Amino acid sequence: MHRALSNLLTNALKYNKEGAHVWLELEACDEDILLTVGDDGPGISDPVRETVFEPFVRGDQARRSDGGSGLGLAIARSSVERHAGQIWLDPEAEGTVVHIRLTKT
């Protein structure tokens, strides 16, 4: 899970303009935990949103390109799924907001 959160936070910081805000929230519910990493940057376009957790998918024009491999979010998804969790983009959020839900054991 360290790698998943690290990748999400790194992306939020790396692919935003100076002055963008990045946050991390943790909410403990009755049966699960919800982690949220978000930013108030330009967000991810709809066509890219549908495949952004696939390997080698790169961001669009809203995010500057600096030679990344397009594996960060695929690695995050793999890590979360290995812990029987779910990861998804918030479709209603401004900027980019990623939620991770993990079941308490």
N, CA, C and O atoms as CSV, one atom per row, in Angstrom:
chain,resi,resn,atom,element,x,y,z
A,1,MET,N,N,0.819,-1.191,0.000
A,1,MET,CA,C,0.000,0.000,0.000
A,1,MET,C,C,0.867,1.262,0.000
A,1,MET,O,O,0.460,2.307,-0.507
A,2,HIS,N,N,2.063,1.149,0.574
A,2,HIS,CA,C,2.962,2.299,0.548
A,2,HIS,C,C,3.207,2.745,-0.886
A,2,HIS,O,O,3.173,3.939,-1.184
A,3,ARG,N,N,3.455,1.785,-1.774
A,3,ARG,CA,C,3.739,2.122,-3.173
A,3,ARG,C,C,2.530,2.774,-3.838
A,3,ARG,O,O,2.687,3.727,-4.601
A,4,ALA,N,N,1.335,2.276,-3.561
A,4,ALA,CA,C,0.124,2.853,-4.149
A,4,ALA,C,C,-0.037,4.309,-3.726
A,4,ALA,O,O,-0.236,5.183,-4.569
A,5,LEU,N,N,0.046,4.568,-2.439
A,5,LEU,CA,C,-0.101,5.944,-1.948
A,5,LEU,C,C,1.035,6.837,-2.435
A,5,LEU,O,O,0.820,7.997,-2.786
A,6,SER,N,N,2.233,6.290,-2.451
A,6,SER,CA,C,3.376,7.054,-2.944
A,6,SER,C,C,3.174,7.460,-4.401
A,6,SER,O,O,3.424,8.608,-4.767
A,7,ASN,N,N,2.722,6.522,-5.231
A,7,ASN,CA,C,2.487,6.835,-6.651
A,7,ASN,C,C,1.399,7.887,-6.815
A,7,ASN,O,O,1.534,8.796,-7.634
A,8,LEU,N,N,0.329,7.772,-6.052
A,8,LEU,CA,C,-0.762,8.746,-6.157
A,8,LEU,C,C,-0.313,10.141,-5.728
A,8,LEU,O,O,-0.607,11.129,-6.400
A,9,LEU,N,N,0.396,10.212,-4.611
A,9,LEU,CA,C,0.866,11.512,-4.136
A,9,LEU,C,C,1.920,12.098,-5.073
A,9,LEU,O,O,1.920,13.301,-5.335
A,10,THR,N,N,2.809,11.257,-5.573
A,10,THR,CA,C,3.830,11.734,-6.516
A,10,THR,C,C,3.175,12.291,-7.767
A,10,THR,O,O,3.554,13.365,-8.235
A,11,ASN,N,N,2.194,11.578,-8.320
A,11,ASN,CA,C,1.493,12.075,-9.505
A,11,ASN,C,C,0.806,13.401,-9.232
A,11,ASN,O,O,0.878,14.322,-10.046
A,12,ALA,N,N,0.140,13.503,-8.088
A,12,ALA,CA,C,-0.576,14.735,-7.761
A,12,ALA,C,C,0.382,15.924,-7.669
A,12,ALA,O,O,0.039,17.037,-8.069
A,13,LEU,N,N,1.569,15.685,-7.146
A,13,LEU,CA,C,2.547,16.766,-7.036
A,13,LEU,C,C,3.271,17.038,-8.350
A,13,LEU,O,O,3.542,18.190,-8.690
A,14,LYS,N,N,3.577,15.997,-9.069
A,14,LYS,CA,C,4.397,16.100,-10.280
A,14,LYS,C,C,3.650,16.684,-11.478
A,14,LYS,O,O,4.230,17.430,-12.266
A,15,TYR,N,N,2.384,16.352,-11.616
A,15,TYR,CA,C,1.648,16.727,-12.820
A,15,TYR,C,C,0.674,17.880,-12.600
A,15,TYR,O,O,-0.371,17.946,-13.248
A,16,ASN,N,N,1.008,18.770,-11.705
A,16,ASN,CA,C,0.185,19.952,-11.474
A,16,ASN,C,C,1.035,21.205,-11.551
A,16,ASN,O,O,2.257,21.162,-11.411
A,17,LYS,N,N,0.366,22.312,-11.776
A,17,LYS,CA,C,1.055,23.599,-11.813
A,17,LYS,C,C,1.431,24.022,-10.397
A,17,LYS,O,O,0.827,23.583,-9.418
A,18,GLU,N,N,2.422,24.868,-10.315
A,18,GLU,CA,C,2.817,25.414,-9.024
A,18,GLU,C,C,1.612,26.079,-8.375
A,18,GLU,O,O,0.854,26.794,-9.031
A,19,GLY,N,N,1.447,25.839,-7.097
A,19,GLY,CA,C,0.334,26.439,-6.367
A,19,GLY,C,C,-0.873,25.528,-6.235
A,19,GLY,O,O,-1.802,25.845,-5.493
A,20,ALA,N,N,-0.878,24.400,-6.940
A,20,ALA,CA,C,-1.993,23.458,-6.806
A,20,ALA,C,C,-1.960,22.855,-5.406
A,20,ALA,O,O,-0.894,22.706,-4.808
A,21,HIS,N,N,-3.124,22.513,-4.899
A,21,HIS,CA,C,-3.228,21.902,-3.576
A,21,HIS,C,C,-3.415,20.397,-3.721
A,21,HIS,O,O,-4.147,19.931,-4.594
A,22,VAL,N,N,-2.748,19.650,-2.860
A,22,VAL,CA,C,-2.832,18.192,-2.834
A,22,VAL,C,C,-3.233,17.790,-1.420
A,22,VAL,O,O,-2.747,18.369,-0.448
A,23,TRP,N,N,-4.119,16.800,-1.302
A,23,TRP,CA,C,-4.522,16.359,0.020
A,23,TRP,C,C,-4.657,14.841,0.092
A,23,TRP,O,O,-4.810,14.149,-0.914
A,24,LEU,N,N,-4.592,14.365,1.318
A,24,LEU,CA,C,-4.747,12.946,1.626
A,24,LEU,C,C,-5.737,12.867,2.780
A,24,LEU,O,O,-5.564,13.534,3.800
A,25,GLU,N,N,-6.768,12.056,2.618
A,25,GLU,CA,C,-7.768,11.874,3.675
A,25,GLU,C,C,-7.890,10.401,4.008
A,25,GLU,O,O,-7.722,9.541,3.142
A,26,LEU,N,N,-8.179,10.119,5.250
A,26,LEU,CA,C,-8.422,8.758,5.718
A,26,LEU,C,C,-9.718,8.773,6.500
A,26,LEU,O,O,-9.884,9.553,7.438
A,27,GLU,N,N,-10.637,7.904,6.107
A,27,GLU,CA,C,-11.925,7.808,6.795
A,27,GLU,C,C,-12.146,6.355,7.195
A,27,GLU,O,O,-12.162,5.465,6.344
A,28,ALA,N,N,-12.314,6.121,8.484
A,28,ALA,CA,C,-12.593,4.778,8.991
A,28,ALA,C,C,-14.108,4.619,9.117
A,28,ALA,O,O,-14.755,5.337,9.879
A,29,CYS,N,N,-14.659,3.678,8.368
A,29,CYS,CA,C,-16.085,3.379,8.415
A,29,CYS,C,C,-16.277,2.092,9.218
A,29,CYS,O,O,-15.305,1.532,9.725
A,30,ASP,N,N,-17.507,1.623,9.339
A,30,ASP,CA,C,-17.768,0.424,10.127
A,30,ASP,C,C,-16.995,-0.785,9.636
A,30,ASP,O,O,-16.348,-1.473,10.426
A,31,GLU,N,N,-17.057,-1.051,8.340
A,31,GLU,CA,C,-16.464,-2.272,7.807
A,31,GLU,C,C,-15.276,-2.040,6.881
A,31,GLU,O,O,-14.628,-2.995,6.453
A,32,ASP,N,N,-14.990,-0.790,6.571
A,32,ASP,CA,C,-13.887,-0.536,5.651
A,32,ASP,C,C,-13.210,0.791,5.947
A,32,ASP,O,O,-13.628,1.555,6.816
A,33,ILE,N,N,-12.165,1.031,5.201
A,33,ILE,CA,C,-11.388,2.262,5.298
A,33,ILE,C,C,-11.379,2.908,3.923
A,33,ILE,O,O,-11.187,2.226,2.916
A,34,LEU,N,N,-11.584,4.210,3.872
A,34,LEU,CA,C,-11.550,4.943,2.616
A,34,LEU,C,C,-10.384,5.922,2.659
A,34,LEU,O,O,-10.342,6.820,3.499
A,35,LEU,N,N,-9.433,5.735,1.737
A,35,LEU,CA,C,-8.312,6.652,1.565
A,35,LEU,C,C,-8.596,7.487,0.321
A,35,LEU,O,O,-9.035,6.958,-0.700
A,36,THR,N,N,-8.350,8.773,0.407
A,36,THR,CA,C,-8.555,9.650,-0.739
A,36,THR,C,C,-7.318,10.505,-0.945
A,36,THR,O,O,-6.817,11.132,-0.011
A,37,VAL,N,N,-6.834,10.523,-2.176
A,37,VAL,CA,C,-5.754,11.421,-2.573
A,37,VAL,C,C,-6.342,12.327,-3.642
A,37,VAL,O,O,-6.892,11.851,-4.634
A,38,GLY,N,N,-6.226,13.624,-3.441
A,38,GLY,CA,C,-6.817,14.542,-4.401
A,38,GLY,C,C,-5.955,15.758,-4.654
A,38,GLY,O,O,-5.035,16.076,-3.899
A,39,ASP,N,N,-6.288,16.426,-5.747
A,39,ASP,CA,C,-5.645,17.699,-6.067
A,39,ASP,C,C,-6.656,18.585,-6.770
A,39,ASP,O,O,-7.675,18.111,-7.274
A,40,ASP,N,N,-6.363,19.877,-6.799
A,40,ASP,CA,C,-7.261,20.825,-7.457
A,40,ASP,C,C,-6.670,21.321,-8.775
A,40,ASP,O,O,-6.934,22.444,-9.206
A,41,GLY,N,N,-5.870,20.470,-9.404
A,41,GLY,CA,C,-5.254,20.801,-10.688
A,41,GLY,C,C,-6.231,20.652,-11.841
A,41,GLY,O,O,-7.444,20.638,-11.629
A,42,PRO,N,N,-5.718,20.540,-13.058
A,42,PRO,CA,C,-6.562,20.514,-14.258
A,42,PRO,C,C,-7.353,19.226,-14.439
A,42,PRO,O,O,-8.269,19.191,-15.260
A,43,GLY,N,N,-7.039,18.188,-13.716
A,43,GLY,CA,C,-7.794,16.943,-13.847
A,43,GLY,C,C,-7.343,16.106,-15.032
A,43,GLY,O,O,-6.358,16.424,-15.699
A,44,ILE,N,N,-8.077,15.037,-15.281
A,44,ILE,CA,C,-7.789,14.092,-16.357
A,44,ILE,C,C,-8.996,14.077,-17.281
A,44,ILE,O,O,-10.132,13.980,-16.816
A,45,SER,N,N,-8.762,14.171,-18.583
A,45,SER,CA,C,-9.882,14.224,-19.535
A,45,SER,C,C,-10.669,12.924,-19.517
A,45,SER,O,O,-10.146,11.876,-19.138
A,46,ASP,N,N,-11.937,12.999,-19.931
A,46,ASP,CA,C,-12.814,11.827,-19.923
A,46,ASP,C,C,-12.257,10.635,-20.695
A,46,ASP,O,O,-12.302,9.522,-20.170
A,47,PRO,N,N,-11.735,10.801,-21.911
A,47,PRO,CA,C,-11.217,9.620,-22.619
A,47,PRO,C,C,-10.073,8.917,-21.880
A,47,PRO,O,O,-9.978,7.690,-21.907
A,48,VAL,N,N,-9.217,9.684,-21.228
A,48,VAL,CA,C,-8.083,9.102,-20.508
A,48,VAL,C,C,-8.553,8.482,-19.193
A,48,VAL,O,O,-7.992,7.483,-18.745
A,49,ARG,N,N,-9.577,9.067,-18.574
A,49,ARG,CA,C,-10.092,8.559,-17.308
A,49,ARG,C,C,-10.488,7.082,-17.401
A,49,ARG,O,O,-10.328,6.326,-16.443
A,50,GLU,N,N,-10.995,6.692,-18.540
A,50,GLU,CA,C,-11.500,5.325,-18.709
A,50,GLU,C,C,-10.384,4.285,-18.706
A,50,GLU,O,O,-10.637,3.115,-18.417
A,51,THR,N,N,-9.156,4.689,-19.023
A,51,THR,CA,C,-8.056,3.725,-19.124
A,51,THR,C,C,-6.855,4.081,-18.248
A,51,THR,O,O,-5.813,3.433,-18.344
A,52,VAL,N,N,-6.981,5.078,-17.416
A,52,VAL,CA,C,-5.827,5.618,-16.694
A,52,VAL,C,C,-5.160,4.601,-15.757
A,52,VAL,O,O,-3.984,4.762,-15.431
A,53,PHE,N,N,-5.866,3.578,-15.325
A,53,PHE,CA,C,-5.272,2.566,-14.444
A,53,PHE,C,C,-4.662,1.400,-15.220
A,53,PHE,O,O,-4.179,0.440,-14.619
A,54,GLU,N,N,-4.680,1.478,-16.548
A,54,GLU,CA,C,-4.064,0.445,-17.385
A,54,GLU,C,C,-2.578,0.749,-17.559
A,54,GLU,O,O,-2.180,1.914,-17.547
A,55,PRO,N,N,-1.750,-0.294,-17.722
A,55,PRO,CA,C,-0.309,-0.062,-17.913
A,55,PRO,C,C,-0.017,0.771,-19.161
A,55,PRO,O,O,-0.674,0.611,-20.190
A,56,PHE,N,N,0.949,1.639,-19.065
A,56,PHE,CA,C,1.494,2.466,-20.145
A,56,PHE,C,C,0.552,3.566,-20.628
A,56,PHE,O,O,0.824,4.201,-21.647
A,57,VAL,N,N,-0.549,3.804,-19.915
A,57,VAL,CA,C,-1.430,4.914,-20.271
A,57,VAL,C,C,-0.825,6.180,-19.693
A,57,VAL,O,O,-0.508,6.253,-18.506
A,58,ARG,N,N,-0.674,7.168,-20.550
A,58,ARG,CA,C,-0.102,8.456,-20.152
A,58,ARG,C,C,-1.206,9.493,-20.091
A,58,ARG,O,O,-2.247,9.352,-20.731
A,59,GLY,N,N,-0.966,10.533,-19.316
A,59,GLY,CA,C,-1.928,11.614,-19.195
A,59,GLY,C,C,-2.113,12.346,-20.508
A,59,GLY,O,O,-1.435,12.065,-21.496
A,60,ASP,N,N,-3.033,13.280,-20.504
A,60,ASP,CA,C,-3.353,14.020,-21.720
A,60,ASP,C,C,-2.734,15.416,-21.681
A,60,ASP,O,O,-1.837,15.682,-20.881
A,61,GLN,N,N,-3.210,16.290,-22.535
A,61,GLN,CA,C,-2.662,17.644,-22.634
A,61,GLN,C,C,-2.873,18.462,-21.368
A,61,GLN,O,O,-2.170,19.449,-21.150
A,62,ALA,N,N,-3.834,18.068,-20.525
A,62,ALA,CA,C,-4.069,18.811,-19.291
A,62,ALA,C,C,-2.922,18.632,-18.310
A,62,ALA,O,O,-2.766,19.425,-17.382
A,63,ARG,N,N,-2.127,17.603,-18.511
A,63,ARG,CA,C,-0.990,17.346,-17.626
A,63,ARG,C,C,0.277,17.345,-18.456
A,63,ARG,O,O,0.326,16.731,-19.522
A,64,ARG,N,N,1.292,18.023,-17.979
A,64,ARG,CA,C,2.533,18.095,-18.746
A,64,ARG,C,C,3.196,16.719,-18.810
A,64,ARG,O,O,3.070,15.917,-17.884
A,65,SER,N,N,3.884,16.460,-19.879
A,65,SER,CA,C,4.580,15.189,-20.051
A,65,SER,C,C,6.047,15.371,-19.723
A,65,SER,O,O,6.684,16.310,-20.201
A,66,ASP,N,N,6.577,14.492,-18.922
A,66,ASP,CA,C,7.988,14.603,-18.574
A,66,ASP,C,C,8.704,13.260,-18.683
A,66,ASP,O,O,9.691,13.022,-17.988
A,67,GLY,N,N,8.213,12.395,-19.543
A,67,GLY,CA,C,8.915,11.148,-19.799
A,67,GLY,C,C,8.574,9.998,-18.887
A,67,GLY,O,O,9.282,8.991,-18.900
A,68,GLY,N,N,7.509,10.098,-18.082
A,68,GLY,CA,C,7.110,8.984,-17.230
A,68,GLY,C,C,6.701,7.778,-18.070
A,68,GLY,O,O,6.455,7.896,-19.270
A,69,SER,N,N,6.635,6.635,-17.428
A,69,SER,CA,C,6.361,5.386,-18.149
A,69,SER,C,C,4.883,5.068,-18.295
A,69,SER,O,O,4.523,4.228,-19.120
A,70,GLY,N,N,4.017,5.707,-17.526
A,70,GLY,CA,C,2.604,5.361,-17.567
A,70,GLY,C,C,2.283,4.122,-16.743
A,70,GLY,O,O,1.270,3.463,-16.974
A,71,LEU,N,N,3.148,3.806,-15.782
A,71,LEU,CA,C,2.925,2.613,-14.952
A,71,LEU,C,C,2.477,2.936,-13.530
A,71,LEU,O,O,2.014,2.041,-12.823
A,72,GLY,N,N,2.599,4.169,-13.096
A,72,GLY,CA,C,2.316,4.523,-11.706
A,72,GLY,C,C,0.931,4.139,-11.238
A,72,GLY,O,O,0.794,3.522,-10.182
A,73,LEU,N,N,-0.097,4.484,-11.987
A,73,LEU,CA,C,-1.460,4.167,-11.566
A,73,LEU,C,C,-1.785,2.692,-11.744
A,73,LEU,O,O,-2.593,2.144,-10.994
A,74,ALA,N,N,-1.170,2.042,-12.724
A,74,ALA,CA,C,-1.360,0.591,-12.888
A,74,ALA,C,C,-0.744,-0.141,-11.693
A,74,ALA,O,O,-1.318,-1.113,-11.201
A,75,ILE,N,N,0.404,0.313,-11.231
A,75,ILE,CA,C,1.037,-0.276,-10.044
A,75,ILE,C,C,0.171,-0.017,-8.814
A,75,ILE,O,O,-0.001,-0.908,-7.982
A,76,ALA,N,N,-0.374,1.189,-8.689
A,76,ALA,CA,C,-1.254,1.499,-7.565
A,76,ALA,C,C,-2.467,0.570,-7.566
A,76,ALA,O,O,-2.837,0.032,-6.522
A,77,ARG,N,N,-3.082,0.382,-8.724
A,77,ARG,CA,C,-4.246,-0.505,-8.822
A,77,ARG,C,C,-3.875,-1.926,-8.426
A,77,ARG,O,O,-4.606,-2.572,-7.676
A,78,SER,N,N,-2.748,-2.415,-8.922
A,78,SER,CA,C,-2.311,-3.768,-8.597
A,78,SER,C,C,-2.097,-3.934,-7.099
A,78,SER,O,O,-2.506,-4.939,-6.516
A,79,SER,N,N,-1.466,-2.961,-6.485
A,79,SER,CA,C,-1.219,-3.016,-5.047
A,79,SER,C,C,-2.520,-3.035,-4.259
A,79,SER,O,O,-2.681,-3.833,-3.336
A,80,VAL,N,N,-3.432,-2.170,-4.617
A,80,VAL,CA,C,-4.724,-2.101,-3.928
A,80,VAL,C,C,-5.492,-3.411,-4.108
A,80,VAL,O,O,-6.062,-3.930,-3.148
A,81,GLU,N,N,-5.511,-3.941,-5.310
A,81,GLU,CA,C,-6.243,-5.185,-5.571
A,81,GLU,C,C,-5.610,-6.375,-4.848
A,81,GLU,O,O,-6.321,-7.302,-4.460
A,82,ARG,N,N,-4.302,-6.366,-4.662
A,82,ARG,CA,C,-3.644,-7.434,-3.889
A,82,ARG,C,C,-4.079,-7.418,-2.432
A,82,ARG,O,O,-3.976,-8.430,-1.738
A,83,HIS,N,N,-4.558,-6.289,-1.974
A,83,HIS,CA,C,-5.084,-6.169,-0.620
A,83,HIS,C,C,-6.615,-6.273,-0.615
A,83,HIS,O,O,-7.266,-5.858,0.343
A,84,ALA,N,N,-7.179,-6.826,-1.686
A,84,ALA,CA,C,-8.633,-7.018,-1.826
A,84,ALA,C,C,-9.390,-5.695,-1.759
A,84,ALA,O,O,-10.523,-5.639,-1.280
A,85,GLY,N,N,-8.752,-4.634,-2.245
A,85,GLY,CA,C,-9.380,-3.320,-2.225
A,85,GLY,C,C,-9.853,-2.880,-3.591
A,85,GLY,O,O,-9.708,-3.596,-4.582
A,86,GLN,N,N,-10.415,-1.700,-3.624
A,86,GLN,CA,C,-10.893,-1.081,-4.862
A,86,GLN,C,C,-10.258,0.298,-4.984
A,86,GLN,O,O,-10.024,0.976,-3.984
A,87,ILE,N,N,-9.984,0.703,-6.221
A,87,ILE,CA,C,-9.435,2.029,-6.488
A,87,ILE,C,C,-10.196,2.619,-7.665
A,87,ILE,O,O,-10.473,1.919,-8.639
A,88,TRP,N,N,-10.536,3.902,-7.584
A,88,TRP,CA,C,-11.266,4.538,-8.676
A,88,TRP,C,C,-11.091,6.053,-8.630
A,88,TRP,O,O,-10.775,6.635,-7.593
A,89,LEU,N,N,-11.307,6.668,-9.788
A,89,LEU,CA,C,-11.323,8.131,-9.902
A,89,LEU,C,C,-12.713,8.622,-9.543
A,89,LEU,O,O,-13.712,8.010,-9.920
A,90,ASP,N,N,-12.775,9.715,-8.824
A,90,ASP,CA,C,-14.056,10.332,-8.501
A,90,ASP,C,C,-14.548,11.092,-9.729
A,90,ASP,O,O,-13.935,12.087,-10.117
A,91,PRO,N,N,-15.647,10.643,-10.352
A,91,PRO,CA,C,-16.105,11.282,-11.588
A,91,PRO,C,C,-16.692,12.673,-11.384
A,91,PRO,O,O,-16.817,13.430,-12.346
A,92,GLU,N,N,-17.050,13.022,-10.165
A,92,GLU,CA,C,-17.687,14.316,-9.884
A,92,GLU,C,C,-16.699,15.380,-9.424
A,92,GLU,O,O,-17.045,16.560,-9.353
A,93,ALA,N,N,-15.495,14.979,-9.116
A,93,ALA,CA,C,-14.527,15.902,-8.514
A,93,ALA,C,C,-13.921,16.851,-9.529
A,93,ALA,O,O,-13.754,16.519,-10.703
A,94,GLU,N,N,-13.595,18.042,-9.047
A,94,GLU,CA,C,-12.780,18.951,-9.836
A,94,GLU,C,C,-11.338,18.593,-9.534
A,94,GLU,O,O,-11.017,18.230,-8.402
A,95,GLY,N,N,-10.474,18.688,-10.513
A,95,GLY,CA,C,-9.112,18.215,-10.335
A,95,GLY,C,C,-9.097,16.706,-10.468
A,95,GLY,O,O,-9.926,16.131,-11.175
A,96,THR,N,N,-8.173,16.073,-9.802
A,96,THR,CA,C,-8.080,14.617,-9.808
A,96,THR,C,C,-8.225,14.116,-8.384
A,96,THR,O,O,-7.464,14.507,-7.499
A,97,VAL,N,N,-9.204,13.251,-8.164
A,97,VAL,CA,C,-9.437,12.673,-6.849
A,97,VAL,C,C,-9.535,11.166,-7.025
A,97,VAL,O,O,-10.363,10.662,-7.785
A,98,VAL,N,N,-8.664,10.453,-6.300
A,98,VAL,CA,C,-8.623,8.986,-6.376
A,98,VAL,C,C,-9.013,8.435,-5.008
A,98,VAL,O,O,-8.479,8.859,-3.983
A,99,HIS,N,N,-9.951,7.484,-5.002
A,99,HIS,CA,C,-10.392,6.837,-3.775
A,99,HIS,C,C,-9.861,5.401,-3.742
A,99,HIS,O,O,-9.778,4.728,-4.769
A,100,ILE,N,N,-9.508,4.959,-2.550
A,100,ILE,CA,C,-9.116,3.573,-2.302
A,100,ILE,C,C,-9.968,3.072,-1.139
A,100,ILE,O,O,-9.988,3.671,-0.063
A,101,ARG,N,N,-10.668,1.970,-1.372
A,101,ARG,CA,C,-11.465,1.370,-0.302
A,101,ARG,C,C,-10.838,0.021,0.065
A,101,ARG,O,O,-10.615,-0.833,-0.793
A,102,LEU,N,N,-10.562,-0.144,1.360
A,102,LEU,CA,C,-10.002,-1.384,1.884
A,102,LEU,C,C,-10.913,-1.912,2.978
A,102,LEU,O,O,-11.412,-1.141,3.797
A,103,THR,N,N,-11.132,-3.203,2.997
A,103,THR,CA,C,-11.963,-3.823,4.027
A,103,THR,C,C,-11.138,-4.039,5.277
A,103,THR,O,O,-9.996,-4.492,5.204
A,104,LYS,N,N,-11.709,-3.718,6.420
A,104,LYS,CA,C,-11.027,-3.966,7.695
A,104,LYS,C,C,-10.997,-5.467,7.937
A,104,LYS,O,O,-11.935,-6.182,7.584
A,105,THR,N,N,-9.930,-5.930,8.532
A,105,THR,CA,C,-9.838,-7.362,8.860
A,105,THR,C,C,-9.740,-7.572,10.338
A,105,THR,O,O,-9.655,-8.712,10.796
